Amino acid sequence: MHKTLIDIETPIAFKELWQPKRFKLYHGGRSGGKSWSFAAVLLTEALKRKLLIVCVREVQKSIRDSVHRLLRNMIEEHKLPYYVITDAYIKNTRTGSEFAFIGLKDYTSNSFKSFESADICWVEEAQSLTRNSLEKLIPTIRKPGSEIWFSFNREAEFDPVYERLCLTKRDNAIVRKVLYTDNPYCSKETLDEAEHCKLNDPDAYKHVWLGEPIAAYEGAYYTGKFRYIDDNEQITKVPCNPDLLVDTWWDLGKRDANVIWFTQRERGSGMFRVIECIGGSGVDFPEWIAEIHKRKAIYTYGSHNAPHDLVNDFGMGGGSRLEIAYNLGVHFNVVRRAKIVHDDIEMVKKILPFCMFDAEKCEKGLKGLRQYRREWDDRLQVYKQQPLHDWASDYADAFRTFAVGLTIETPGWEKRDELYNDALSEYNDETRDNMSGY
């Protein structure tokens, strides 16, 4: 335990809160003590020196939605001196410190500038921050020596605050994951509840208690298949086998991300080695072709496969992406994915149990497959028939190209003897022959 100036003990996991850093990010699961420890340290600091502390949430419909109650309860329970509590703010009459409470969604960039003199900004439930709010917040809290503290339980895999501040190592940031197991003040009832969840609902336990982003989304298409994959430890280290050819499977985008899966077919076992997945937006198509060439030192390619929009005009004066790729030395097969997306989804469900994934090189692609789900209709309170179109769907669509484009030889599966090259019919025979493989 770590004692504050006012004799409030905080878990040792939060000792770095006392160190000066621009960003302090504490995330994890339920009952880790994040909010309680933040409040204890801030109340102590506000007794020592004059501070303007802005307590922020994405949405704050009333003061009851803020950490106001937590701070008030702590002041009253520990009889902290000199604090004056009103419905709108908390002040310390000895040092002149003040706690203010706001919802970012209600503030424009200009109106939020009134808090630019803040010494510390505490963002509670920071997983709810939108990218727009984050871009508004960080440059506004700019007083020399000012700090921004984030406490949150991760929700989605790429919550904006986690993606921007936690994924890349920063010298000016403290990033810590804290769990209920780090909190010595957890009651027996809390520990029993966590253990019950662990035994009866492992997916919920990982999210609620271990602070992992939601893996089994409601409406997700492949939850059952990934339960099988996880149980059979098919996400592991899967290096490229130099004796096997590497095939690539693409999803193409203009505004959306381009995504490429790299696979190898094992001889005899019916298994597929999924050795890498790359993707991203804001990169021109020729640069993705360069990524393919870059890997020729380690991969011996068998084929490159992309959906039918490969033959559409790219809109940059260079013809279709099929032609651009051909001129850059990569020859594609065109896979005609089903008009009804659910037919392709069924093909993916068939192939997933026969895949071994490299945990590191396929990390984001795997998260996309796990989170690929149906769209929710708020008005009717039901799931729509079509998939939700978000970042995860780009990775799932590329994997659809893989499932549909395969020549399947495993007993019991539908046999597909050739890739769909119908879209190449406008090209002459010589060009078509040259594009049959690479």
C-alpha positions as CSV (number, residue, x, y, z in Angstrom):
1,M,0.0,0.0,0.0
2,H,1.0,3.6,-0.5
3,K,-0.1,6.3,2.0
4,T,-1.1,9.7,0.9
5,L,-0.5,12.9,2.9
6,I,-3.9,12.6,4.5
7,D,-3.4,8.9,5.5
8,I,-5.5,7.4,2.8
9,E,-3.9,4.2,1.6
10,T,-3.9,3.5,-2.2
11,P,-2.8,0.2,-3.8
12,I,0.9,0.0,-4.7
13,A,-0.1,-0.4,-8.4
14,F,-0.9,3.4,-8.4
15,K,2.4,4.6,-6.9
16,E,3.4,6.2,-10.2
17,L,0.5,8.6,-10.0
18,W,2.8,10.7,-7.9
19,Q,5.4,11.0,-10.6
20,P,5.1,14.0,-13.0
21,K,4.1,12.8,-16.5
22,R,2.0,14.5,-19.2
23,F,-0.2,11.4,-19.7
24,K,-1.2,8.8,-17.1
25,L,-3.4,6.0,-18.4
26,Y,-4.7,3.3,-16.1
27,H,-6.9,0.7,-17.6
28,G,-8.2,-2.7,-16.6
29,G,-11.2,-4.6,-15.3
30,R,-13.8,-4.1,-12.6
31,S,-12.7,-3.4,-9.0
32,G,-9.1,-2.5,-9.8
33,G,-9.4,0.6,-7.7
34,K,-8.7,3.1,-10.5
35,S,-11.3,5.7,-9.7
36,W,-10.8,5.4,-6.0
37,S,-7.0,5.8,-6.2
38,F,-7.3,8.7,-8.7
39,A,-9.7,10.5,-6.3
40,A,-7.5,9.9,-3.3
41,V,-4.3,11.2,-5.0
42,L,-6.0,14.3,-6.4
43,L,-7.7,15.2,-3.1
44,T,-4.3,15.0,-1.4
45,E,-2.6,17.1,-4.1
46,A,-5.3,19.7,-3.9
47,L,-4.6,20.0,-0.1
48,K,-0.9,20.7,-0.8
49,R,-1.1,23.3,-3.5
50,K,-3.5,25.3,-5.6
51,L,-4.8,23.3,-8.6
52,L,-7.5,23.5,-11.1
53,I,-8.6,19.9,-11.7
54,V,-11.1,19.4,-14.5
55,C,-13.0,16.1,-14.3
56,V,-14.2,15.1,-17.7
57,R,-16.5,12.5,-19.3
58,E,-17.6,12.2,-22.9
59,V,-21.3,12.6,-21.9
60,Q,-22.4,14.1,-18.6
61,K,-26.2,14.7,-18.5
62,S,-26.0,15.8,-14.8
63,I,-23.5,16.1,-12.0
64,R,-24.6,12.7,-10.8
65,D,-23.0,11.2,-13.9
66,S,-19.6,12.6,-12.9
67,V,-17.0,11.6,-10.2
68,H,-18.5,14.4,-8.0
69,R,-20.2,11.8,-5.7
70,L,-17.0,9.7,-5.3
71,L,-15.0,12.8,-4.3
72,R,-17.7,14.0,-2.0
73,N,-18.0,10.6,-0.3
74,M,-14.2,10.4,0.2
75,I,-14.1,13.9,1.7
76,E,-16.9,13.1,4.1
77,E,-15.6,9.6,5.0
78,H,-12.1,10.7,5.8
79,K,-13.1,14.2,7.2
80,L,-10.8,16.0,4.8
81,P,-10.3,19.6,6.0
82,Y,-11.1,22.9,4.2
83,Y,-13.3,21.4,1.4
84,V,-16.5,23.1,0.4
85,I,-18.9,21.0,-1.6
86,T,-21.6,22.4,-3.9
87,D,-23.7,20.8,-6.5
88,A,-21.6,22.3,-9.3
89,Y,-18.0,22.2,-7.9
90,I,-15.7,21.3,-5.0
91,K,-13.3,23.8,-3.6
92,N,-10.5,23.8,-1.0
93,T,-10.5,27.1,0.9
94,R,-7.0,26.6,2.2
95,T,-5.2,26.2,-1.1
96,G,-7.8,27.6,-3.5
97,S,-7.9,24.3,-5.4
98,E,-11.0,23.7,-7.4
99,F,-12.6,20.6,-9.0
100,A,-14.8,21.3,-12.1
101,F,-17.0,18.7,-13.8
102,I,-17.9,18.7,-17.5
103,G,-19.1,16.5,-20.4
104,L,-17.0,17.0,-23.5
105,K,-19.8,16.4,-25.9
106,D,-21.5,19.5,-24.7
107,Y,-18.5,21.8,-25.4
108,T,-17.3,23.2,-28.6
109,S,-13.6,23.6,-29.1
110,N,-13.9,27.3,-28.4
111,S,-16.0,26.9,-25.2
112,F,-13.7,24.2,-23.9
113,K,-10.8,26.7,-24.1
114,S,-12.0,28.2,-20.8
115,F,-10.3,25.2,-19.1
116,E,-6.9,25.7,-20.8
117,S,-5.5,26.8,-17.5
118,A,-6.2,23.4,-15.9
119,D,-3.4,21.8,-14.0
120,I,-4.8,18.3,-14.2
121,C,-7.5,16.8,-16.3
122,W,-9.0,13.5,-15.2
123,V,-10.9,11.7,-17.9
124,E,-13.2,9.1,-16.3
125,E,-14.5,6.2,-18.5
126,A,-12.1,7.3,-21.2
127,Q,-13.0,4.4,-23.4
128,S,-16.1,6.4,-24.4
129,L,-14.1,9.3,-25.8
130,T,-14.6,9.9,-29.5
131,R,-11.6,10.8,-31.7
132,N,-13.1,14.2,-32.1
133,S,-13.3,14.7,-28.3
134,L,-9.7,13.5,-27.9
135,E,-8.5,15.9,-30.6
136,K,-10.3,18.7,-28.8
137,L,-9.1,17.8,-25.3
138,I,-5.3,17.2,-25.7
139,P,-4.3,20.6,-27.3
140,T,-6.6,22.5,-24.9
141,I,-4.9,21.2,-21.7
142,R,-1.7,23.0,-22.5
143,K,-0.6,24.8,-19.4
144,P,3.2,24.2,-18.8
145,G,3.5,21.1,-16.5
146,S,-0.2,20.2,-17.0
147,E,-1.2,16.5,-16.9
148,I,-4.1,14.4,-18.4
149,W,-5.1,11.3,-16.5
150,F,-7.2,8.6,-18.1
151,S,-9.1,5.9,-16.2
152,F,-11.0,3.3,-18.2
153,N,-12.0,-0.2,-18.9
154,R,-11.4,-1.1,-22.5
155,E,-14.5,-1.7,-24.7
156,A,-13.6,-2.1,-28.3
157,E,-10.2,-3.3,-29.6
158,F,-9.4,0.2,-31.0
159,D,-11.0,2.6,-28.6
160,P,-9.5,6.0,-29.7
161,V,-7.7,6.7,-26.4
162,Y,-6.1,3.3,-26.3
163,E,-5.1,3.4,-29.9
164,R,-3.6,6.8,-29.7
165,L,-1.8,6.8,-26.4
166,C,-1.3,3.2,-25.3
167,L,-0.2,1.3,-28.5
168,T,2.9,3.3,-29.1
169,K,5.6,3.8,-26.4
170,R,5.8,7.4,-25.3
171,D,8.4,8.9,-23.0
172,N,5.8,11.3,-21.5
173,A,3.2,8.7,-20.6
174,I,2.6,6.1,-17.9
175,V,0.5,3.3,-19.1
176,R,-0.6,0.6,-16.6
177,K,-3.1,-2.2,-16.6
178,V,-4.5,-2.8,-13.1
179,L,-6.9,-5.6,-12.1
180,Y,-9.0,-6.6,-9.1
181,T,-6.0,-8.9,-8.2
182,D,-3.9,-5.7,-7.7
183,N,-6.4,-4.2,-5.3
184,P,-5.9,-5.5,-1.7
185,Y,-9.2,-3.9,-0.7
186,C,-11.4,-6.2,-2.8
187,S,-14.1,-7.8,-0.6
188,K,-14.6,-11.5,-0.3
189,E,-18.0,-10.9,-2.1
190,T,-16.2,-9.3,-5.0
191,L,-13.6,-12.1,-5.3
192,D,-16.4,-14.7,-5.2
193,E,-18.2,-12.9,-8.0
194,A,-15.1,-12.8,-10.1
195,E,-14.4,-16.5,-9.6
196,H,-18.0,-17.4,-10.4
197,C,-17.8,-15.4,-13.7
198,K,-14.5,-17.0,-14.5
199,L,-16.0,-20.5,-14.2
200,N,-19.3,-19.9,-15.8
201,D,-18.7,-17.3,-18.5
202,P,-15.0,-17.1,-19.5
203,D,-15.6,-14.6,-22.3
204,A,-17.3,-12.2,-19.9
205,Y,-14.6,-12.8,-17.3
206,K,-11.9,-11.7,-19.7
207,H,-13.7,-8.5,-20.5
208,V,-15.3,-7.5,-17.2
209,W,-12.6,-8.7,-14.8
210,L,-9.4,-8.9,-16.9
211,G,-10.0,-5.7,-18.8
212,E,-9.7,-7.2,-22.2
213,P,-11.7,-5.6,-25.1
214,I,-14.9,-7.4,-26.0
215,A,-14.0,-10.5,-28.0
216,A,-17.4,-12.2,-28.3
217,Y,-19.5,-9.3,-29.6
218,E,-23.3,-9.8,-29.7
219,G,-24.2,-10.5,-33.3
220,A,-20.7,-11.6,-34.2
221,Y,-20.6,-14.1,-37.0
222,Y,-17.7,-16.3,-36.0
223,T,-17.8,-16.5,-32.2
224,G,-18.5,-20.3,-32.2
225,K,-15.7,-21.0,-34.7
226,F,-13.2,-19.0,-32.6
227,R,-14.2,-20.8,-29.5
228,Y,-13.1,-24.0,-31.3
229,I,-9.9,-22.3,-32.6
230,D,-9.0,-21.1,-29.1
231,D,-9.8,-24.4,-27.4
232,N,-7.5,-26.2,-29.9
233,E,-4.7,-23.6,-29.6
234,Q,-4.7,-22.7,-33.3
235,I,-3.5,-19.2,-32.7
236,T,0.2,-19.6,-32.0
237,K,3.5,-19.0,-33.7
238,V,3.1,-20.0,-37.4
239,P,6.3,-19.1,-39.3
240,C,6.5,-19.3,-43.1
241,N,7.3,-22.8,-44.3
242,P,9.9,-22.2,-47.0
243,D,8.9,-25.5,-48.7
244,L,5.3,-24.2,-49.3
245,L,4.0,-21.5,-51.7
246,V,2.4,-18.4,-50.2
247,D,-0.9,-17.1,-51.6
248,T,-2.3,-13.7,-50.9
249,W,-6.0,-12.7,-50.5
250,W,-7.1,-9.1,-50.8
251,D,-9.9,-6.7,-50.0
252,L,-9.6,-3.5,-51.9
253,G,-10.6,0.0,-50.8
254,K,-10.5,3.6,-51.8
255,R,-11.8,5.2,-48.7
256,D,-11.8,1.9,-46.8
257,A,-8.7,0.0,-45.8
258,N,-6.8,-2.3,-48.1
259,V,-6.2,-5.7,-46.4
260,I,-4.1,-8.7,-47.4
261,W,-4.0,-12.1,-45.8
262,F,-1.0,-14.4,-46.5
263,T,-1.6,-18.2,-46.4
264,Q,0.1,-21.5,-47.1
265,R,-1.7,-24.8,-47.7
266,E,-0.1,-27.7,-45.8
267,R,0.3,-30.9,-47.7
268,G,-1.8,-33.8,-46.6
269,S,-3.3,-32.4,-43.4
270,G,-6.0,-30.2,-45.0
271,M,-4.8,-27.3,-42.7
272,F,-4.0,-23.8,-43.8
273,R,-1.1,-21.8,-42.3
274,V,-2.3,-18.1,-42.0
275,I,1.1,-16.5,-41.6
276,E,0.5,-12.8,-41.9
277,C,-2.2,-10.1,-42.3
278,I,-1.5,-6.5,-43.2
279,G,-3.9,-3.6,-43.8
280,G,-4.4,0.1,-43.5
281,S,-5.9,3.1,-45.2
282,G,-4.5,6.2,-46.7
283,V,-1.9,4.2,-48.8
284,D,-2.0,4.1,-52.6
285,F,-2.5,0.8,-54.3
286,P,1.0,0.7,-55.9
287,E,2.4,0.9,-52.3
288,W,0.6,-2.3,-51.4
289,I,2.1,-3.9,-54.5
290,A,5.5,-2.8,-53.2
291,E,4.7,-4.6,-49.9
292,I,4.2,-7.8,-51.9
293,H,7.6,-7.4,-53.7
294,K,9.3,-6.5,-50.4
295,R,8.4,-10.0,-49.0
296,K,9.8,-11.9,-52.0
297,A,13.0,-12.4,-50.0
298,I,11.1,-14.6,-47.5
299,Y,8.0,-15.7,-49.4
300,T,7.8,-17.8,-52.6
301,Y,4.4,-16.8,-54.0
302,G,1.9,-19.1,-55.5
303,S,-1.0,-16.8,-56.4
304,H,-2.5,-13.3,-55.7
305,N,-6.2,-13.1,-55.5
306,A,-8.6,-10.2,-55.2
307,P,-12.3,-9.5,-55.6
308,H,-14.0,-8.5,-58.9
309,D,-13.7,-4.8,-58.3
310,L,-10.0,-5.3,-59.1
311,V,-11.0,-4.8,-62.8
312,N,-12.9,-1.5,-62.2
313,D,-11.2,1.7,-63.3
314,F,-9.0,3.0,-60.5
315,G,-10.0,6.6,-61.2
316,M,-6.4,7.8,-61.3
317,G,-5.8,7.7,-65.0
318,G,-3.9,4.4,-64.8
319,G,-6.6,2.0,-65.7
320,S,-7.9,-0.7,-63.4
321,R,-6.0,-1.9,-60.4
322,L,-5.6,-5.2,-62.3
323,E,-3.7,-3.4,-65.0
324,I,-1.7,-1.4,-62.6
325,A,-0.6,-4.5,-60.7
326,Y,0.2,-6.3,-63.9
327,N,2.4,-3.4,-65.0
328,L,4.1,-3.5,-61.6
329,G,4.9,-7.2,-61.9
330,V,2.0,-8.8,-59.9
331,H,-0.5,-11.0,-61.7
332,F,-3.9,-11.4,-60.0
333,N,-6.6,-14.0,-60.1
334,V,-10.1,-12.4,-59.8
335,V,-12.4,-14.0,-57.2
336,R,-16.0,-13.4,-57.7
337,R,-17.5,-13.2,-54.2
338,A,-21.2,-13.9,-53.8
339,K,-23.7,-11.2,-54.3
340,I,-25.4,-12.4,-51.1
341,V,-22.7,-11.9,-48.5
342,H,-24.1,-14.5,-46.2
343,D,-23.2,-17.2,-48.7
344,D,-19.5,-16.2,-48.4
345,I,-19.8,-16.0,-44.6
346,E,-20.9,-19.6,-44.6
347,M,-17.7,-20.5,-46.6
348,V,-15.6,-18.7,-44.0
349,K,-17.3,-20.7,-41.3
350,K,-16.3,-23.9,-43.1
351,I,-12.6,-22.9,-43.5
352,L,-11.9,-21.3,-40.1
353,P,-11.5,-24.6,-38.1
354,F,-8.9,-25.7,-40.6
355,C,-6.7,-22.6,-40.1
356,M,-3.6,-22.1,-37.9
357,F,-3.0,-18.3,-37.3
358,D,0.3,-16.6,-36.4
359,A,-0.7,-14.7,-33.2
360,E,1.7,-11.8,-33.7
361,K,1.5,-11.2,-37.5
362,C,-2.2,-11.8,-37.7
363,E,-3.1,-9.9,-34.5
364,K,-5.2,-7.1,-36.0
365,G,-6.8,-9.4,-38.7
366,L,-7.9,-11.9,-36.0
367,K,-9.5,-9.1,-34.0
368,G,-11.3,-8.0,-37.1
369,L,-12.7,-11.5,-37.7
370,R,-13.7,-11.8,-34.1
371,Q,-15.5,-8.5,-34.1
372,Y,-17.2,-8.9,-37.6
373,R,-20.9,-8.7,-36.8
374,R,-24.4,-7.8,-37.9
375,E,-25.5,-4.3,-37.8
376,W,-27.9,-3.3,-35.0
377,D,-31.2,-1.5,-35.8
378,D,-31.8,0.9,-32.9
379,R,-35.4,1.7,-34.0
380,L,-36.6,-1.9,-34.2
381,Q,-34.2,-3.2,-31.5
382,V,-33.1,-6.1,-33.7
383,Y,-30.1,-7.1,-35.8
384,K,-30.2,-6.3,-39.4
385,Q,-29.5,-8.9,-42.0
386,Q,-26.4,-7.1,-43.4
387,P,-23.0,-6.9,-41.6
388,L,-21.9,-3.8,-39.8
389,H,-19.5,-1.9,-42.1
390,D,-16.6,-0.8,-39.9
391,W,-12.8,-1.4,-39.7
392,A,-13.4,-5.1,-38.8
393,S,-15.4,-5.7,-42.0
394,D,-12.4,-4.8,-44.1
395,Y,-10.4,-7.6,-42.6
396,A,-13.3,-10.0,-42.7
397,D,-14.0,-9.2,-46.4
398,A,-10.4,-10.0,-47.3
399,F,-10.8,-13.3,-45.5
400,R,-14.0,-13.9,-47.5
401,T,-11.8,-13.7,-50.6
402,F,-9.6,-16.5,-49.2
403,A,-12.6,-18.7,-48.3
404,V,-14.4,-18.3,-51.6
405,G,-11.3,-18.4,-53.8
406,L,-9.9,-21.7,-52.5
407,T,-9.8,-24.9,-54.4
408,I,-11.1,-27.0,-51.5
409,E,-9.9,-30.6,-51.3
410,T,-10.9,-31.5,-47.8
411,P,-13.4,-34.4,-47.7
412,G,-17.0,-33.3,-47.1
413,W,-16.4,-29.8,-48.5
414,E,-17.8,-28.4,-51.7
415,K,-15.2,-28.8,-54.4
416,R,-14.0,-25.7,-56.2
417,D,-11.7,-26.6,-59.1
418,E,-10.7,-23.1,-60.2
419,L,-10.7,-19.5,-59.2
420,Y,-13.2,-17.2,-60.8
421,N,-11.5,-15.5,-63.7
422,D,-14.6,-14.5,-65.6
423,A,-13.8,-10.8,-65.1
424,L,-10.7,-11.2,-67.2
425,S,-12.8,-11.9,-70.4
426,E,-12.2,-8.4,-71.8
427,Y,-8.5,-9.1,-72.0
428,N,-6.9,-11.0,-74.9
429,D,-5.8,-14.6,-74.5
430,E,-2.1,-13.8,-74.2
431,T,-2.6,-11.3,-71.4
432,R,-5.0,-13.7,-69.6
433,D,-2.4,-16.5,-69.8
434,N,0.2,-14.2,-68.3
435,M,-2.1,-13.3,-65.4
436,S,-3.0,-16.8,-64.4
437,G,-0.4,-17.0,-61.6
438,Y,2.7,-15.4,-60.1
